[in-house]
Amino acid sequence: MKDLVRNHNIVVFSSNYELYADMSNRVMTLLSEYASECEIYSIDEIFLNFHGMDHFNLKEYGTEIVKTIEKSTGIPVCLGVAPTKTLAKLANRFAKKFPAYKRVCLIDNPEKREKALKLTEAGDVWGIGRRYADKLSKFGVKSAWDFSQLSKSLVRKQMSIVGERIWRELHGESCLPLESVQPDKKQICTSRSFGQPVTELDDLSFAVANFAGQCAYKLRRQNSAASSLMVFIATNWFNKNLPQYHNSKSVTLPVPSSSTTEVVKFARFALEKIYRPHFQYKKAGVIITEITNADAVQGNIFYQTDLAKHDRLMVAIDNINNEAGRNIINVAAAGKGKSDMLRNKLSPRYSTRVEDLLRVKP
């Protein structure tokens, strides 16, 4: 791609997760002030509950919201307003696609709903996707409107209760309430593709230790503990000129834990069981496959590690890292200054690093 980039003056940036996360938090914080209840669905999506705001002109209110977000953060956003989450996602899609909406689209009556469904392919409806769309095509379903005209019993038979909920949502019946409290994750995964091929066990071990540490931190944030974990490694399947190898290993912890030292220890143990020399590894990762509540951990009389001491240590480390910066304190197994990604085109982190602040000359 280098010649294409050079010939067309294309600007390339490495992934800047710190900047993305901070700007997302700023946008979500601002948006949450416009409704009594909200659900942060992803890093760039949020649902706002406008229930009880019938006396508002929601078109004007929505326009005020998108203008405020762009003025305050520089990020253009689009807003879709509808009686259900599925229709709101559809309205948001139209707000993005058609400039005439000026980034705010309302589906607030049967006529608008019908028009939107007829202009939308079934596979583009939230929750249907291409797999179900192919299945539904056998029944003559091409558009979201076609899907909405099927009988409820047929939809349930072909797509289970999940499909029935989508069908009812498209008819304006709210079946997916806002989750203002995010549910705990049932599985946690941290993985990366390496910027350069990795061959040595030590280098792989540094990466896996970092991934395991991140998983442990995520566990502590939701007050959970890992009962088991899996480590996987893989070469680059796209390079057919190199020998290929991939493998994974699951390990059950003696006692469920969220301690970084414990999770890292067992992750490295799993890695050593599957590592094979003379391969160029492209990707590795750690997956927490069983998660339990940290307040209901079953002990093990044969495992004498002082887990209460580990818990106190993790609290102290998290407090310091939250104040002083990520990974200021880390386990030695994770290495120092080791990077698992090639990020030599990283843009400045304007909003989280003082040294990256823009400098204005008088």
C-alpha positions as CSV (number, residue, x, y, z in Angstrom):
1,M,0.0,0.0,0.0
2,K,3.0,2.3,0.4
3,D,3.1,3.5,-3.2
4,L,-0.7,4.2,-3.1
5,V,-0.3,6.2,0.1
6,R,2.6,8.2,-1.3
7,N,1.1,8.9,-4.8
8,H,-2.2,10.1,-3.4
9,N,-0.9,11.9,-0.3
10,I,-2.9,9.7,2.0
11,V,-2.4,10.3,5.7
12,V,-2.0,7.2,7.9
13,F,-2.5,7.0,11.6
14,S,-1.9,4.2,14.1
15,S,-4.6,3.2,16.5
16,N,-4.9,5.7,19.3
17,Y,-7.0,4.0,21.9
18,E,-6.3,6.5,24.6
19,L,-7.6,9.4,22.5
20,Y,-10.7,7.4,21.3
21,A,-11.7,6.4,24.8
22,D,-11.3,9.9,26.2
23,M,-13.2,11.6,23.4
24,S,-15.9,8.9,23.6
25,N,-16.3,9.6,27.4
26,R,-16.6,13.3,26.7
27,V,-19.4,12.7,24.1
28,M,-21.3,10.2,26.3
29,T,-21.1,12.5,29.3
30,L,-22.5,15.4,27.3
31,L,-25.3,13.3,25.8
32,S,-26.3,11.8,29.2
33,E,-27.3,15.3,30.3
34,Y,-30.1,15.4,27.7
35,A,-32.1,12.5,29.1
36,S,-33.0,11.1,32.5
37,E,-31.9,7.6,31.5
38,C,-29.3,6.3,29.0
39,E,-27.5,3.2,27.9
40,I,-24.0,3.3,26.5
41,Y,-24.1,0.6,23.9
42,S,-20.6,0.9,22.5
43,I,-17.7,3.3,22.2
44,D,-19.6,5.4,19.6
45,E,-23.3,4.5,20.3
46,I,-25.7,5.5,23.1
47,F,-29.4,5.2,23.6
48,L,-31.3,8.1,25.3
49,N,-34.7,7.7,26.9
50,F,-37.0,10.5,25.9
51,H,-40.0,9.0,27.6
52,G,-42.3,11.6,29.1
53,M,-40.9,14.3,26.8
54,D,-43.9,14.4,24.5
55,H,-44.4,18.2,25.0
56,F,-40.9,18.7,23.5
57,N,-40.3,19.4,19.9
58,L,-37.9,16.5,19.5
59,K,-36.7,17.6,16.1
60,E,-35.5,20.9,17.6
61,Y,-34.2,19.2,20.7
62,G,-32.3,16.7,18.6
63,T,-30.8,19.5,16.5
64,E,-29.6,21.2,19.7
65,I,-28.0,18.0,20.9
66,V,-26.0,17.3,17.7
67,K,-24.9,21.0,17.5
68,T,-23.8,21.0,21.1
69,I,-21.7,17.8,20.7
70,E,-19.9,19.1,17.6
71,K,-19.3,22.5,19.2
72,S,-18.0,21.0,22.4
73,T,-15.9,18.1,21.1
74,G,-15.5,18.7,17.3
75,I,-17.1,15.3,16.6
76,P,-20.2,15.3,14.3
77,V,-22.9,12.9,15.6
78,C,-26.2,11.8,14.2
79,L,-29.4,11.2,16.1
80,G,-32.3,8.8,15.4
81,V,-35.6,9.2,17.3
82,A,-38.2,6.4,17.4
83,P,-40.5,4.5,19.7
84,T,-38.2,1.5,19.9
85,K,-34.5,0.8,20.0
86,T,-34.6,-1.1,16.6
87,L,-36.5,1.7,14.9
88,A,-34.2,4.3,16.5
89,K,-31.1,2.5,15.0
90,L,-32.9,2.7,11.7
91,A,-33.7,6.4,12.0
92,N,-30.0,7.0,12.9
93,R,-29.0,5.2,9.7
94,F,-31.2,7.6,7.7
95,A,-29.8,10.6,9.6
96,K,-26.3,9.5,8.5
97,K,-27.2,8.6,4.9
98,F,-29.3,11.5,3.8
99,P,-28.0,15.1,4.3
100,A,-31.6,16.5,4.1
101,Y,-32.2,15.3,7.6
102,K,-29.4,17.5,8.9
103,R,-28.2,14.6,11.1
104,V,-31.6,14.2,13.0
105,C,-34.2,11.8,11.8
106,L,-37.5,11.1,13.5
107,I,-39.7,8.0,12.9
108,D,-42.7,9.2,14.9
109,N,-45.7,8.1,12.9
110,P,-46.9,5.0,10.9
111,E,-46.3,6.7,7.5
112,K,-42.6,7.4,8.3
113,R,-42.1,3.9,9.7
114,E,-43.5,2.3,6.6
115,K,-41.4,4.5,4.3
116,A,-38.2,3.7,6.3
117,L,-38.8,0.0,6.3
118,K,-39.5,-0.1,2.6
119,L,-36.2,1.7,1.9
120,T,-34.1,-0.6,4.1
121,E,-32.9,-4.1,3.2
122,A,-33.8,-6.8,5.7
123,G,-30.1,-7.6,6.3
124,D,-29.5,-4.0,7.4
125,V,-31.9,-4.2,10.3
126,W,-30.2,-4.4,13.7
127,G,-30.2,-8.0,14.8
128,I,-31.1,-9.6,11.5
129,G,-27.8,-9.6,9.6
130,R,-26.8,-11.4,6.4
131,R,-27.3,-14.9,7.7
132,Y,-30.9,-14.5,8.7
133,A,-31.5,-12.3,5.6
134,D,-30.4,-15.2,3.3
135,K,-32.8,-17.5,5.2
136,L,-35.7,-15.0,5.0
137,S,-35.1,-14.5,1.2
138,K,-36.7,-18.0,0.7
139,F,-40.0,-16.4,2.0
140,G,-39.7,-13.5,-0.5
141,V,-38.3,-11.1,2.1
142,K,-36.0,-8.4,0.6
143,S,-36.8,-5.3,2.6
144,A,-37.4,-4.6,6.3
145,W,-41.1,-3.9,5.3
146,D,-41.3,-7.4,3.8
147,F,-40.0,-8.9,7.1
148,S,-42.6,-6.9,9.1
149,Q,-45.4,-8.3,6.9
150,L,-44.6,-11.9,7.8
151,S,-46.7,-13.5,10.5
152,K,-45.3,-13.4,14.0
153,S,-45.6,-17.2,14.3
154,L,-43.5,-17.7,11.1
155,V,-40.8,-15.3,12.4
156,R,-40.6,-17.0,15.7
157,K,-40.4,-20.4,14.1
158,Q,-37.5,-19.3,11.8
159,M,-35.7,-16.9,14.1
160,S,-36.8,-17.9,17.7
161,I,-37.8,-15.4,20.3
162,V,-34.9,-13.1,19.1
163,G,-36.5,-12.6,15.7
164,E,-39.9,-12.1,17.2
165,R,-38.6,-9.3,19.3
166,I,-37.1,-7.6,16.2
167,W,-40.4,-8.0,14.4
168,R,-42.4,-6.5,17.3
169,E,-39.9,-3.6,17.6
170,L,-40.4,-2.8,13.9
171,H,-44.1,-2.6,14.6
172,G,-43.4,0.0,17.2
173,E,-43.7,-2.2,20.3
174,S,-40.7,-1.7,22.7
175,C,-39.2,-5.1,23.7
176,L,-35.7,-4.0,24.5
177,P,-35.6,-1.9,27.6
178,L,-32.6,0.4,28.3
179,E,-29.8,-1.2,30.3
180,S,-28.7,1.8,32.3
181,V,-26.5,-0.5,34.4
182,Q,-24.2,-2.4,32.2
183,P,-24.3,-6.2,32.9
184,D,-21.1,-7.9,33.9
185,K,-19.2,-9.6,31.1
186,K,-19.4,-13.3,30.9
187,Q,-16.2,-13.6,29.0
188,I,-13.2,-11.3,28.7
189,C,-10.7,-11.4,25.9
190,T,-7.5,-9.3,25.3
191,S,-5.5,-10.1,22.1
192,R,-3.4,-8.3,19.6
193,S,-1.8,-8.8,16.2
194,F,1.9,-8.1,16.5
195,G,3.5,-5.3,14.4
196,Q,6.4,-7.6,13.7
197,P,6.5,-11.4,13.8
198,V,7.5,-12.8,17.1
199,T,9.6,-16.0,17.4
200,E,11.1,-16.1,20.9
201,L,9.2,-17.5,23.9
202,D,10.4,-14.5,26.1
203,D,8.8,-12.0,23.7
204,L,5.6,-14.0,23.5
205,S,5.6,-14.3,27.3
206,F,5.9,-10.5,27.7
207,A,2.8,-10.0,25.4
208,V,0.7,-12.7,27.1
209,A,1.6,-11.3,30.5
210,N,0.3,-7.9,29.4
211,F,-2.9,-9.3,28.0
212,A,-3.5,-11.3,31.2
213,G,-2.9,-8.2,33.3
214,Q,-5.5,-6.3,31.3
215,C,-8.0,-9.1,31.7
216,A,-7.3,-9.1,35.5
217,Y,-7.9,-5.4,35.6
218,K,-11.2,-5.7,33.7
219,L,-12.2,-8.4,36.2
220,R,-11.6,-6.2,39.2
221,R,-13.5,-3.3,37.6
222,Q,-16.7,-5.4,37.6
223,N,-15.9,-7.1,40.9
224,S,-15.4,-10.5,39.4
225,A,-12.8,-13.3,39.5
226,A,-11.5,-15.8,36.9
227,S,-12.2,-19.5,37.4
228,S,-10.3,-20.5,34.2
229,L,-8.5,-18.9,31.3
230,M,-7.3,-19.8,27.8
231,V,-4.2,-18.7,26.0
232,F,-3.9,-18.9,22.2
233,I,-1.1,-18.2,19.7
234,A,-1.1,-18.2,15.9
235,T,1.1,-17.6,13.0
236,N,0.1,-15.5,10.0
237,W,-2.3,-17.5,7.9
238,F,-2.1,-15.1,5.0
239,N,1.6,-15.8,4.5
240,K,1.5,-19.1,2.7
241,N,5.3,-19.1,2.3
242,L,5.9,-19.7,6.0
243,P,5.2,-22.8,8.1
244,Q,1.9,-22.5,10.0
245,Y,1.0,-23.3,13.6
246,H,-1.8,-22.4,16.0
247,N,-2.8,-23.7,19.3
248,S,-4.6,-22.9,22.6
249,K,-4.5,-24.1,26.2
250,S,-7.1,-23.8,28.9
251,V,-6.2,-23.7,32.6
252,T,-8.4,-23.9,35.6
253,L,-7.3,-21.7,38.5
254,P,-7.1,-23.4,41.9
255,V,-9.1,-20.6,43.4
256,P,-11.0,-17.9,41.3
257,S,-9.0,-14.7,41.3
258,S,-8.7,-11.3,39.8
259,S,-5.1,-10.8,41.0
260,T,-2.8,-9.7,38.2
261,T,0.0,-11.9,39.6
262,E,-2.2,-15.0,39.7
263,V,-3.8,-14.5,36.3
264,V,-0.4,-13.8,34.7
265,K,1.2,-16.8,36.4
266,F,-1.3,-19.2,35.0
267,A,-1.4,-17.5,31.6
268,R,2.4,-17.9,31.2
269,F,2.1,-21.6,32.3
270,A,-0.5,-22.2,29.6
271,L,1.7,-20.4,27.0
272,E,4.7,-22.6,27.8
273,K,2.6,-25.7,27.2
274,I,1.7,-24.7,23.6
275,Y,4.8,-22.7,22.5
276,R,6.8,-24.2,19.7
277,P,10.1,-22.7,18.5
278,H,11.0,-21.9,14.9
279,F,7.6,-20.3,14.1
280,Q,6.8,-16.7,13.3
281,Y,3.9,-15.8,15.5
282,K,1.5,-13.0,14.4
283,K,-1.1,-13.1,17.1
284,A,-1.7,-14.1,20.7
285,G,-4.3,-13.5,23.3
286,V,-5.8,-14.4,26.7
287,I,-9.5,-15.2,27.2
288,I,-11.2,-15.5,30.6
289,T,-13.6,-18.3,29.9
290,E,-15.3,-18.6,33.3
291,I,-16.2,-15.7,35.5
292,T,-17.6,-15.7,39.0
293,N,-18.6,-13.0,41.5
294,A,-15.6,-11.9,43.6
295,D,-17.8,-11.8,46.7
296,A,-18.7,-15.5,46.4
297,V,-15.4,-17.2,45.7
298,Q,-15.1,-20.8,46.9
299,G,-11.7,-21.4,48.7
300,N,-9.3,-24.3,48.3
301,I,-7.8,-25.8,51.4
302,F,-4.9,-27.1,49.4
303,Y,-4.0,-23.7,47.9
304,Q,-2.2,-21.7,50.5
305,T,-1.7,-18.4,48.6
306,D,-2.9,-15.4,50.7
307,L,-5.6,-14.1,48.3
308,A,-6.7,-11.4,50.8
309,K,-3.2,-10.0,50.6
310,H,-3.4,-10.1,46.8
311,D,-6.7,-8.2,46.9
312,R,-5.2,-5.4,49.0
313,L,-2.2,-5.2,46.8
314,M,-4.4,-4.9,43.7
315,V,-6.4,-2.1,45.2
316,A,-3.2,-0.2,46.0
317,I,-1.8,-0.7,42.5
318,D,-5.1,0.2,40.8
319,N,-5.3,3.4,42.8
320,I,-1.8,4.4,41.9
321,N,-2.2,3.6,38.2
322,N,-5.5,5.5,38.0
323,E,-3.9,8.6,39.5
324,A,-0.4,8.5,37.9
325,G,-1.1,6.8,34.6
326,R,-1.8,3.4,33.1
327,N,0.8,0.7,33.9
328,I,3.0,3.0,36.0
329,I,3.2,-0.1,38.3
330,N,3.1,-3.5,36.5
331,V,4.3,-7.0,37.1
332,A,7.9,-7.7,36.0
333,A,6.7,-10.5,33.7
334,A,5.1,-8.0,31.5
335,G,8.4,-6.4,30.7
336,K,9.3,-2.7,30.5
337,G,8.7,-0.7,27.3
338,K,7.6,-3.8,25.4
339,S,5.0,-3.0,22.8
340,D,2.9,-5.6,21.1
341,M,1.7,-3.2,18.3
342,L,3.5,-1.2,15.7
343,R,2.3,2.3,16.4
344,N,5.0,4.5,14.8
345,K,2.3,6.7,13.2
346,L,0.5,7.5,16.4
347,S,-1.3,10.8,16.5
348,P,-1.0,13.0,19.6
349,R,-3.2,12.3,22.6
350,Y,-4.3,15.9,22.9
351,S,-6.8,15.3,25.6
352,T,-5.0,13.0,28.0
353,R,-1.3,14.0,27.8
354,V,0.0,17.4,28.8
355,E,3.0,17.1,26.5
356,D,0.7,16.5,23.5
357,L,-1.4,19.7,24.0
358,L,-1.5,21.9,21.0
359,R,0.8,24.9,21.2
360,V,-0.5,28.2,19.8
361,K,2.1,30.8,18.9
362,P,1.1,34.5,19.3
